[in-house]
C-alpha cells in the first residue's frame, strides 16, 4: 500500500506538467494582448511594444514556457500583470472563500444526494422514488446561476433570511461566515447532489438484491441496520468515486457562483484575469486547482482499501 501511494504521488508530477503545458499553450494562443489591455485603446504601438518587452511577452512562447516552468519548480508562480503582486499571494488572499464554499457545497451535496438515493432505492417503484428522481433530474438540468438568482430573490430580498452578496471572513466568526455562504453553497450543492443521488440509488438497488441482505433480514436484523450497515456500506465505492468527481465540478461551478453572489474568491479572480489576459494568474490558478483535483482522486483511491478490504493495490 505504501509503495502504491508513493508511485501515485510520483505520477502526479507528469500529470501536473501536462496540465500546465496544455493550459499555458491554450492561454497564449487566445486572442488578446495583456499590454494593450493594460495601456488602453489610446496607447501607441511603440508604447505597447515597450510594455510587452518589459513583461517578457515579446519572447517566443517556448522560451516563456521554459522560463515559467523553471519558476514553478522553485515554488514561484510569477507576478501578476495587473495586481502587481506575486500570483501565489493573490491566490492565497482569496483561497479561503473558495475552499469554504466548495467544502460547504460538497457537504450539502453529499448529505442531500446520499439521503435522496437511499430513500429512492428503499422506496423503489413508488411515488416517493419517482418524485426524488424528478428532483434529481431538475438538479442535473437546472443552470446553477438561475437557481442562485432565484434563491437571492426569495431568501435574501423577499424574506431577508440570508445576505444576498456578502462574505464574512472565518476570522469574524464561524456562524456569520457560514450564514454568508449558505445561499451560494446550497446553489452549488443542490446541482451537485443530483448525480450523487442517482449513483447511490443505482448502487443500492444492486446491493439490496444480494443474498446476504436477504439473510440479514431472515435473521431478524432491524431494517434500518440492514439498510445502513449492510447495504449502504457495500454501495459506498461507486458513491465515493462520484463524490471525488463532484469535487472537480464544484471547483468549476464555484467560479460561476462566486460571480453571481459577488464573493471575493479564486473563481471570481480567474474570470477577471481571463478578461484582462493576466497570464500568470490564470496559469497559477489552473495549476493550483489541478493539484487539488489529482490529490482528491488519490485520496479516493486510498479510501477504497478501507471501504472494501477485497481491493488490493500492488
Residue pairs with C-beta under 8 A, 6 or more apart in sequence:
1 305
1 313
4 313
4 314
5 298
5 302
8 298
8 301
9 298
12 291
12 294
12 295
12 298
15 290
15 294
16 287
16 290
16 291
16 294
17 69
19 286
19 287
19 290
20 69
20 72
20 283
20 286
20 287
20 290
21 65
23 282
23 283
23 286
23 287
23 290
24 65
24 68
24 283
25 61
25 65
27 279
27 282
27 283
28 61
28 64
28 279
30 277
32 277
33 48
33 52
33 57
33 277
34 55
34 57
34 81
34 276
34 277
34 278
34 279
35 48
35 49
35 51
35 52
35 55
35 57
36 43
36 48
37 276
37 277
38 51
38 81
38 82
38 276
39 47
39 48
39 51
49 58
52 58
55 81
56 64
56 67
57 64
59 67
68 78
68 280
68 283
71 77
71 78
72 287
75 88
76 86
76 88
77 86
77 87
77 88
77 91
77 280
77 283
77 284
77 287
78 86
78 87
78 280
78 283
78 284
79 85
79 86
79 87
79 280
80 86
80 87
80 90
80 273
80 278
80 280
80 281
81 276
81 277
81 278
81 279
81 280
81 281
82 273
82 276
82 278
82 281
83 90
83 278
83 281
87 280
87 281
87 283
87 284
88 284
90 269
90 281
90 284
91 266
91 269
91 281
91 284
91 285
91 288
94 264
94 265
94 266
94 268
94 269
95 265
95 266
96 169
96 170
97 167
97 258
97 263
97 264
97 265
97 266
98 251
98 254
98 258
98 265
98 266
98 267
100 170
100 177
100 181
101 181
101 184
101 185
101 188
101 254
101 257
101 258
101 263
101 265
102 188
102 247
102 250
102 251
102 254
104 178
104 181
104 182
104 185
104 188
104 189
105 184
105 185
105 186
105 187
105 188
105 189
105 192
105 250
105 253
105 254
106 189
106 192
106 243
106 246
106 247
106 250
107 185
107 189
108 185
108 186
108 188
108 189
108 190
108 193
109 188
109 189
109 190
109 192
109 193
109 196
109 243
109 246
109 250
110 193
110 196
110 243
112 189
112 190
112 193
112 196
112 197
113 192
113 193
113 194
113 195
113 196
113 197
113 199
113 200
114 196
114 197
114 200
114 232
114 239
116 132
116 135
116 136
116 193
116 197
116 200
116 201
117 196
117 197
117 198
117 199
117 200
117 201
117 203
117 204
117 239
118 200
118 201
118 204
118 227
118 232
119 128
119 132
120 128
120 129
120 132
120 133
120 197
120 201
121 129
121 200
121 201
121 204
121 205
121 208
122 204
122 208
122 227
123 129
124 205
129 201
132 197
132 201
133 197
133 198
133 201
135 194
136 193
136 194
136 195
136 197
136 198
137 194
138 194
139 190
139 191
139 192
139 193
139 194
139 197
140 191
140 194
140 195
142 191
144 187
144 188
144 191
144 253
144 256
144 257
144 260
145 256
145 257
145 259
145 260
147 187
147 190
147 191
148 183
148 184
148 187
148 257
148 260
148 261
149 260
151 183
151 186
151 187
152 164
152 165
152 183
152 260
152 261
155 161
155 162
155 183
156 162
156 163
156 164
156 183
157 164
162 179
162 180
162 182
162 183
163 179
163 180
163 183
164 183
164 261
165 261
165 262
165 263
166 180
166 262
167 177
167 180
167 181
167 263
167 264
167 265
168 176
168 177
168 179
168 180
169 177
170 177
181 263
183 261
184 257
184 258
184 260
184 261
184 263
187 257
187 260
188 250
188 253
188 254
188 257
191 253
192 246
192 249
192 250
192 253
195 242
195 246
196 239
196 242
196 243
196 246
199 238
199 239
199 242
200 235
200 239
202 238
203 235
203 238
203 239
204 231
204 232
204 235
206 235
207 213
207 231
207 232
207 234
207 235
208 231
210 234
212 230
213 226
213 230
213 231
216 225
216 226
216 230
217 223
217 226
221 230
233 307
234 308
236 307
236 308
237 304
237 307
237 308
237 311
240 300
240 303
240 304
240 307
241 300
243 300
244 296
244 297
244 299
244 300
247 292
247 293
247 296
248 293
248 296
251 267
251 289
251 292
251 293
254 265
254 266
254 267
255 267
255 268
255 270
255 271
256 267
257 263
257 267
258 264
258 265
258 266
258 267
258 268
259 267
259 268
259 271
262 268
266 285
266 288
266 289
269 281
269 285
270 281
270 282
270 285
272 278
273 281
273 282
273 285
274 282
301 313
304 311
305 311
305 312
305 313
